[in-house]
Structure formats: structure tokens, C-alpha cells
């Protein structure tokens, strides 16, 4: 579990990179990791911890970064790129939540 969270936190940090393709790749890699994590058979508490420590934290960080870009002058392109990454992260959140809904609810 600890190694999985460390991996997730690494992807979370990379998701804040300056280049959009790097951010998007990190989010998509995190999504792949969660798809494969189903085989690890985490406990409901472990799933919840992964959500709190990795996914919710990443979405929150991306949202804050997007707001920062929206307040800067001449940063419209960066803001749009950040919006795209945030959209992918929200899709990840939804997909992973639905994937682990039954184990989380037990």
C-alpha cells in the first residue's frame, strides 16, 4: 500500500508540471495504476486513503493552479491547458470511484 501511495504521489507532483503533455501523461499513468491496483485487493480503508492522499489532493492542486493561471495576464493558453488536465483528472476521479465503489461501500 505504501509503495502504491508513493507512486501516486509522484504522479500527483508531475501532474503540476509546466508542459501540458507531461501533466496529462502523469494523470493517465495514474489512471492505469489504479486500474491495475484492483488486483492488489486493498481494504476499504486503503481505497479511501488512496482517494484522499492522491486523487482528491491532485484534483485540488490542479484546480488551485488553474485559478492561479486565470488571474495572470496573458496566461489564457496556460489556463486552457490546465483546464484540459483538470478535466482528465476529474475523469480519473470518476472512473476510479466507480471502479472501487463496491469495496469502498463495504
RATAWO-V873143 format. One record per residue. N is the residue number from 1. PHI is phi as a letter, one per 20 degrees, with the letter a starting at -180 (999 if undefined). NEAR is the number of other C-alpha atoms within 8 Angstrom. Layout:
N:PHI:NEAR ; N:PHI:NEAR
This chain:
1:999:6 ; 2:f:5 ; 3:f:6 ; 4:f:7 ; 5:f:11 ; 6:f:8 ; 7:f:8 ; 8:f:10 ; 9:f:10 ; 10:f:8 ; 11:f:12 ; 12:f:14 ; 13:f:9 ; 14:f:10 ; 15:f:15 ; 16:d:10 ; 17:f:9 ; 18:f:6 ; 19:e:6 ; 20:f:10 ; 21:f:6 ; 22:f:11 ; 23:g:14 ; 24:f:11 ; 25:f:9 ; 26:f:12 ; 27:f:15 ; 28:f:10 ; 29:f:9 ; 30:f:10 ; 31:f:10 ; 32:f:8 ; 33:f:8 ; 34:f:9 ; 35:f:8 ; 36:f:8 ; 37:f:8 ; 38:g:9 ; 39:f:5 ; 40:f:6 ; 41:l:6 ; 42:f:9 ; 43:f:7 ; 44:g:10 ; 45:f:8 ; 46:f:9 ; 47:f:12 ; 48:f:9 ; 49:f:8 ; 50:f:10 ; 51:f:9 ; 52:f:9 ; 53:f:10 ; 54:d:12 ; 55:f:12 ; 56:f:10 ; 57:f:10 ; 58:f:12 ; 59:f:11 ; 60:f:8 ; 61:f:9 ; 62:f:13 ; 63:f:9 ; 64:f:8 ; 65:f:10 ; 66:f:11 ; 67:f:9 ; 68:f:8 ; 69:f:11 ; 70:f:10 ; 71:e:6 ; 72:e:7 ; 73:f:6 ; 74:l:5 ; 75:d:9 ; 76:f:9 ; 77:f:7 ; 78:f:8 ; 79:f:12 ; 80:f:8 ; 81:f:9 ; 82:f:12 ; 83:f:9 ; 84:f:8 ; 85:f:14 ; 86:f:11 ; 87:f:8 ; 88:f:11 ; 89:f:12 ; 90:f:9 ; 91:f:8 ; 92:g:11 ; 93:g:10 ; 94:f:8 ; 95:f:8 ; 96:f:11 ; 97:f:8 ; 98:f:7 ; 99:f:7 ; 100:d:10 ; 101:g:8 ; 102:f:7 ; 103:f:9 ; 104:f:10 ; 105:f:6 ; 106:e:5
